[in-house]
Amino acid sequence: MPRIVVEVMPKPEILDPQGKAVNGALPRLGFTGISQVRQGKRFELTVDGPVTEDLLAEVRRAAETVLSNPVIEDVVRVAEEA
Amino acid sequence: MAQQPAVERGTGAAVGARIGVITFPGTLDDRDAARAVRLAGATPVTLWHGDPDLHGVDAVVLPGGFSYGDYLRAGAIARFAPAMNAVVDAARGGLPVLGICNGFQMLTESHLLPGSMIKNDHLHFLCRDQGLRVENTATAWTSQFAAGEEIVIPLKNQDGQYVADERTLDELEAEGRVVFRYVGGNPNGSRRDIAGITNERGNVVGLMPHPEHAVEPGFGPDASAGPRSGLDGLRFFTSAISSLLATA
């Protein structure tokens, strides 16, 4: 069955405490050369029918209203995954 | 079974006021909120998230906890509960609504209040008695406080950092809609030390700290009268009762 992927990230101007904590942990564990981490969310939506433009538009609407909070997050990707 | 103390029965003049407390899956503080309503002198009415009928209550408390496990975002799924749809409609019509902690998060997710809560800047769950300054005494839930009064009620959360864009923050300040500000140190990185806000009309108030845990001697925060004697939370509920009487 086809799958649509939705990716949500904290807005650039919003401090991302989780990303900051991960960023702090990396060098402690010996991973160097990484200067910033931002942590977001990935949703995988399995759909019944073929992925049409209408269906993608519907998923975009769901992404903007339920899967993300536009006050603090941006939907950065809505796409069919092969 | 021990006899209930007289104060539990709600013998105040406003015993007719019925204040609903909504329970969602994962709500923790509904019983304490109902108890606070009773101690303040009103009648608590138990409401269920799946019931779109608010049963004619005069005001609603959205209590704290972790509704739906805080999955997706704190308060995000509760926003779509049948009871919440009814609350949103009624709040737009002027029904007094108090959102505490997770209830505040529901109010921002349902856009009754602006901004949002994200994880505390220090990333830890924090539980402590918290000082607040009351900056707006014109709301349905704060009329019994003095302007600028400092109070202490418990604070306990992990996602308590209030954020909004600068324009929204400026608007809130200009319109006097910052109701509570943290004093004695910002516990979570909230913008401009904001602990609680209200809508334009003043009937909807949300805050992160917990007034319902400071309503009975022996169970509140430490205060000048002695350990656990703090009762500053009680006036949230007596304020609602007096605002209901004023409009009755």
Boltz contact constraints between the chains, C-beta under 6 A:
constraints:
  - contact:
      token1: [A, 14]
      token2: [B, 163]
      max_distance: 6.0
  - contact:
      token1: [A, 17]
      token2: [B, 119]
      max_distance: 6.0
  - contact:
      token1: [A, 17]
      token2: [B, 121]
      max_distance: 6.0
  - contact:
      token1: [A, 17]
      token2: [B, 123]
      max_distance: 6.0
  - contact:
      token1: [A, 21]
      token2: [B, 123]
      max_distance: 6.0
  - contact:
      token1: [A, 69]
      token2: [B, 73]
      max_distance: 6.0
  - contact:
      token1: [A, 69]
      token2: [B, 116]
      max_distance: 6.0
  - contact:
      token1: [A, 71]
      token2: [B, 116]
      max_distance: 6.0
  - contact:
      token1: [A, 72]
      token2: [B, 116]
      max_distance: 6.0
